[in-house]
Amino acid sequence: MPLPHIEGIGRLTADPELRFVASGKAVANISIAFNSRRKNERGEWEDGDTLFLRGSVWERLAENVAESLAKGMEVAVTGELYTESWEKDGQKHERAAVRIRSIAPSLAYAVAKVSKDAQSQQGAQNGSQTAPRAQTQRTRPTNPPQDDPWAVDNARSYSDEPPF
C-alpha cells in the first residue's frame, strides 16, 4: 500500500540543514509549519491549527534547496508522509515526517529568479539526454504583510524566531 500523499503551502521554521551520508549522497532536513490561517467575519486574520513537520530532500534537489531556501520563506511542498523513528537515551521516539519530492518558493509575497544549476549545465554540455533541473534563487520580500507572524524582517521589529 502506498504512503499517504501530501501537498501544501507552509513556512520554513529553520534554514535547511544540508549534510552528506556515508555513500556521498546529499540530504537536506527541513522544518515546515503548515497552518490554517484565515480571515474572520471582521476581516482580521486568525490562526487555526498548525501542523509542524520535518521533511527530507535527497541528492541534487537537497543541494539546490540548501542553496535556495531559508528560514521564514513560504514554500509549496509535495511528498509522502511516513513515520520517522529513532532511539535516544534508551527511549524510542516517533514523529510524522514528509519525504519531499518537490519544493518551491511561493511567489505570493516574493519574486524568484530561476537559473540552471551547475550540474545541469555540465550535463547539457556533455550531450546528456536528461532534462535539466532548475535552481531557484529567492530574495526576501521587501514589504511582508504587517499581520504575518512568520515574516522575517528585523527592520520592522519582526522576530527571527517562529511564534511558538
C-alpha positions as CSV (number, residue, x, y, z in Angstrom):
1,M,0.0,0.0,0.0
2,P,1.4,3.4,-0.9
3,L,2.2,6.1,1.7
4,P,-0.2,9.0,2.1
5,H,0.5,11.9,-0.2
6,I,0.7,15.5,1.0
7,E,0.8,18.7,-0.9
8,G,0.6,22.1,0.8
9,I,1.9,25.6,1.4
10,G,3.9,26.1,4.5
11,R,6.7,28.2,6.0
12,L,10.2,27.1,6.8
13,T,10.8,27.4,10.5
14,A,14.6,27.0,10.2
15,D,17.2,27.1,7.4
16,P,17.6,23.7,5.6
17,E,20.3,21.5,7.1
18,L,22.5,20.0,4.4
19,R,24.7,17.0,5.1
20,F,26.2,14.1,3.2
21,V,25.7,10.4,4.2
22,A,28.5,7.8,4.1
23,S,27.7,6.9,0.4
24,G,28.2,10.6,-0.6
25,K,24.6,11.4,-1.2
26,A,23.3,14.8,-0.1
27,V,20.3,15.0,2.2
28,A,18.7,18.2,3.5
29,N,16.4,18.2,6.5
30,I,13.7,20.9,6.6
31,S,11.3,22.0,9.3
32,I,7.9,23.3,7.9
33,A,4.9,24.7,9.6
34,F,1.5,24.4,7.8
35,N,-1.4,26.4,9.3
36,S,-5.0,27.1,8.6
37,R,-4.8,30.9,8.9
38,R,-7.9,32.7,7.7
39,K,-9.8,36.0,7.9
40,N,-12.7,36.1,10.3
41,E,-16.0,37.9,9.9
42,R,-14.4,41.2,10.9
43,G,-11.7,40.9,8.2
44,E,-9.0,40.2,10.8
45,W,-6.5,37.3,10.4
46,E,-6.8,34.5,13.0
47,D,-4.7,31.4,13.3
48,G,-6.2,28.0,13.2
49,D,-4.5,24.7,13.8
50,T,-0.8,24.4,12.9
51,L,1.0,21.2,11.8
52,F,4.8,21.1,12.2
53,L,6.6,18.5,10.0
54,R,10.2,17.6,9.5
55,G,11.0,16.8,5.9
56,S,13.9,15.3,4.0
57,V,15.1,16.0,0.5
58,W,17.8,13.9,-1.3
59,E,20.6,14.3,-3.8
60,R,20.7,17.2,-6.2
61,L,17.4,18.6,-5.0
62,A,18.8,18.7,-1.5
63,E,21.8,20.8,-2.6
64,N,19.5,23.2,-4.5
65,V,17.2,23.5,-1.5
66,A,20.0,24.3,0.8
67,E,21.3,27.0,-1.5
68,S,18.0,28.5,-2.4
69,L,15.7,28.4,0.6
70,A,15.9,30.0,4.1
71,K,14.0,30.3,7.3
72,G,10.7,32.2,7.1
73,M,10.2,31.5,3.4
74,E,6.8,30.3,2.2
75,V,7.1,27.1,0.2
76,A,4.9,24.8,-1.9
77,V,5.6,21.1,-0.9
78,T,4.6,17.7,-2.3
79,G,5.7,14.3,-0.9
80,E,4.8,11.3,1.1
81,L,4.0,11.1,4.8
82,Y,5.8,8.5,6.9
83,T,6.7,7.8,10.5
84,E,10.3,8.7,11.5
85,S,11.6,6.7,14.5
86,W,14.8,6.8,16.5
87,E,16.2,5.9,19.9
88,K,17.7,8.4,22.3
89,D,18.9,7.7,25.8
90,G,17.3,4.3,25.7
91,Q,13.9,5.6,24.8
92,K,12.1,5.1,21.4
93,H,10.7,8.2,19.7
94,E,8.5,8.6,16.7
95,R,7.1,11.6,14.7
96,A,5.3,12.2,11.4
97,A,7.7,13.4,8.6
98,V,7.5,14.0,4.9
99,R,9.7,12.6,2.2
100,I,9.7,15.7,-0.1
101,R,9.5,15.0,-3.8
102,S,9.2,18.7,-4.9
103,I,9.6,22.0,-3.1
104,A,9.5,25.6,-4.4
105,P,9.2,29.1,-3.1
106,S,5.7,30.6,-3.0
107,L,5.5,33.7,-5.2
108,A,2.6,35.3,-3.2
109,Y,4.9,37.9,-1.5
110,A,8.2,37.4,-3.2
111,V,10.0,37.3,-6.6
112,A,12.1,34.3,-7.6
113,K,14.8,34.2,-10.2
114,V,15.3,30.7,-11.7
115,S,18.6,29.5,-13.2
116,K,20.0,26.1,-14.1
117,D,22.3,24.6,-11.5
118,A,26.0,23.8,-12.4
119,Q,25.4,20.0,-12.8
120,S,22.5,20.6,-15.3
121,Q,24.7,22.9,-17.3
122,Q,27.6,20.4,-17.4
123,G,25.2,17.7,-18.5
124,A,23.9,19.8,-21.3
125,Q,27.5,20.5,-22.5
126,N,28.3,16.7,-22.4
127,G,25.2,15.9,-24.5
128,S,23.2,14.5,-21.7
129,Q,19.7,13.3,-22.6
130,T,18.2,14.2,-19.2
131,A,16.1,17.2,-18.7
132,P,17.8,19.9,-16.6
133,R,16.6,20.7,-13.1
134,A,16.2,24.3,-12.1
135,Q,17.6,26.1,-9.1
136,T,15.6,28.9,-7.5
137,Q,17.3,31.9,-6.1
138,R,15.0,33.9,-3.9
139,T,15.2,37.2,-2.3
140,R,13.2,38.0,0.9
141,P,10.2,40.2,0.4
142,T,10.8,43.9,0.9
143,N,7.4,44.5,2.4
144,P,5.9,41.4,4.1
145,P,2.3,41.7,5.2
146,Q,2.1,43.6,8.5
147,D,-0.1,40.9,10.0
148,D,2.1,38.0,9.0
149,P,3.6,36.4,12.2
150,W,6.1,34.3,10.1
151,A,7.6,37.2,8.3
152,V,11.3,37.8,8.9
153,D,12.1,41.5,8.7
154,N,14.2,42.9,11.6
155,A,13.8,46.5,10.3
156,R,10.1,46.2,11.2
157,S,10.8,44.6,14.5
158,Y,9.6,41.1,13.4
159,S,11.3,38.3,15.3
160,D,13.6,35.8,13.6
161,E,12.0,33.1,15.8
162,P,8.8,31.4,14.8
163,P,5.8,32.4,17.0
164,F,5.5,29.2,19.0
